[in-house]
Amino acid sequence: MPARSNDFQAVVYFIRSQVDADAVVTKSVMLPDRTGSGLREVDVLITSRARDGRQVRIGSSAVITARSRT
């Protein structure tokens, strides 16, 4: 699956990259899903270290919804 990006993802990527100077921010990453049976795409992945040295990974997905015409 090719890496994709849209304007919203770019904004989220920029904001998240400012959260922690040591954090690694990556766009369009495939991660194992909760069941372990397949892969799931997250739009932005932030990888950092907690104070105790454990790795912390935060995935975020952008959802675009259309307004209903009323």
C-alpha positions as CSV (number, residue, x, y, z in Angstrom):
1,M,0.0,0.0,0.0
2,P,1.6,3.4,-1.0
3,A,2.1,6.1,1.6
4,R,-0.6,8.7,1.4
5,S,-0.9,12.2,2.8
6,N,-3.5,14.9,2.8
7,D,-3.5,18.5,4.2
8,F,-5.1,17.4,7.5
9,Q,-2.5,14.7,8.0
10,A,0.2,17.3,7.3
11,V,-1.2,19.6,10.0
12,V,-1.5,16.8,12.5
13,Y,2.1,15.7,11.7
14,F,3.4,19.2,12.3
15,I,1.6,19.7,15.6
16,R,2.6,16.3,17.0
17,S,6.2,16.8,16.0
18,Q,6.3,19.8,18.3
19,V,5.0,17.8,21.4
20,D,8.4,16.3,22.3
21,A,11.8,17.3,20.9
22,D,13.0,13.7,21.0
23,A,9.9,12.1,19.5
24,V,10.0,10.4,16.1
25,V,7.0,11.3,14.0
26,T,6.2,9.1,11.0
27,K,3.3,9.5,8.5
28,S,1.3,6.6,7.0
29,V,2.5,3.6,9.0
30,M,1.2,0.0,8.9
31,L,0.8,-1.5,12.5
32,P,-0.5,-4.8,13.7
33,D,-4.2,-4.6,14.6
34,R,-5.4,-5.4,18.1
35,T,-6.3,-9.0,17.2
36,G,-2.9,-9.6,15.6
37,S,-4.6,-11.0,12.5
38,G,-3.6,-8.2,10.1
39,L,-2.2,-4.7,9.6
40,R,-3.9,-1.4,10.1
41,E,-2.8,2.0,8.7
42,V,-2.4,4.9,11.1
43,D,-1.9,8.3,9.6
44,V,0.6,9.6,12.1
45,L,2.7,7.6,14.5
46,I,4.6,9.3,17.4
47,T,7.4,7.2,19.0
48,S,9.2,8.4,22.1
49,R,10.6,7.1,25.4
50,A,8.9,7.5,28.8
51,R,11.0,8.6,31.8
52,D,11.5,5.0,32.9
53,G,12.9,4.1,29.4
54,R,9.9,2.2,28.1
55,Q,9.0,2.9,24.5
56,V,5.7,4.9,24.0
57,R,3.9,4.7,20.6
58,I,0.9,6.9,19.9
59,G,-1.0,6.4,16.6
60,S,-3.5,8.8,15.2
61,S,-5.8,8.5,12.3
62,A,-7.5,11.4,10.4
63,V,-11.1,11.0,9.6
64,I,-12.9,13.3,7.2
65,T,-16.6,13.4,7.3
66,A,-18.9,15.1,4.8
67,R,-21.6,17.5,6.0
68,S,-25.1,16.4,5.2
69,R,-27.1,18.7,3.0
70,T,-30.1,20.0,4.8
